[in-house]
Amino acid sequence: MLLRKLITAVSAASLLGFAGLAGAGETIKVGLVAPFSGPFAQYGAQMYAGIKAYFHLNGDEVAGKKIEIIRRDTGGAGPEIARRLSQELVNRDQVDFLAGYGLTPEALASAPIAERSKTPLIIMNAATLSIVDKSQYIARVSLATAQGSGVIGQWAANEGIKKVVTLVADYGPGLDAEAAFKKTYTRGGGEVVESIRTPLNSPDFGPFIQRIRDIKPDAVFVFVPAGEQSIGFMKNYQSRGLADLGIKVIGPGDVTDDHVLPSMGDEVLGVITAFHYSVDHNSPENEKFLKAFAEVNPDAGQANFMTVGGYDGMDAIFQVSKALNGEIDGDKAMAILKGMTINSPRGPVLIDPETRDVVQTEYIRRVERVGGQLKNVEFARFPEVKGDGDVTGQAQAM
């Protein structure tokens, strides 16, 4: 009797185990690691809003399997939390993809997890150039900070802007931005007369703005995290009279992020940036994306580049899943990602087959009022910009 009970129990356990595996096989699991609370909560919310817009247009099934998004909140608290969450997603939840990563430290800490487990990791925002070097299982669909920074440096040199002060947040993307801008700008004949680095958390821009005022450059190149910091910088720029002195603001697009433009005022009019996406971009794909975004995220405010990062990241996951007929293998997935093209709301996107980084058009934009609203209006472009942002030549008119 005891033997019979043991056999029955083992058989039942085996069936339950098999049923669990079968259930897991009916879905493709995506672990979305990002800040959904804390000072950078908008990053996770915006990426997830883009994913929802993609599902709205394309459904949430591919190759006969449902895509399951498992969200994990880093709180923006530091790399160790991101690493632990990524590890749990791989080991406990057995995800097929890791994705998201709003901040560079989160992505860098999670790279070894992707490498050891051979789990494809899709970067939807984090922008430090070196991230893709940390694991052969990382691909980026968003941006490298060096792209917009290198492009605006080339543009500024071409436009005869002679002297610039750089002001960047003192962390990976800020240092990338500073280096890329200096390379193209000084090569074109410009002079960087001062380099200012600000704390990543809660900087007081007042003393830095006063320093810029005292130097009186032709322009200030700015890279700070989009949101409170970009708003704070521009308000200080206006209140301390830099605009009255004719000191221009240039930089990558974070300083005039579409999501925060409605919270800014006339102080941002005329700011010129280089970036890969604007809601004002004129294309059928962007029109379709914005309509879907508004329908499924009625209270999310304005779409922005992070929303597009989530949208395009999900497109990459769909393409891989379809090509592999729903049976995700890390090495096979990465082979498909290398050289992948995405028909993005921003324009054509390529995942570089050698670096696994994003190659895309960078647009030169000016903040203007359009229909009573502040917009980043594109007026020129540099096509096929690689991750290092090392461009030459003139921008193409639009």
PyMOL commands that set and color helices and strands:
alter all, ss='L'
color gray80, all
select helices_A, chain A and resi 2-25+41-58+79-91+104-117+129-133+145-158+172-187+206-215+228-239+253-256+261-263+266-268+284-296+305-323+330-337
alter helices_A, ss='H'
color red, helices_A
select strands_A, chain A and resi 27-34+61-62+65-73+97-100+121-123+138-140+163-169+191-198+219-223+248-252+272-275+341-344+347-351+358-370+373-385+396-397
alter strands_A, ss='S'
color yellow, strands_A
deselect
rebuild
show_as cartoon
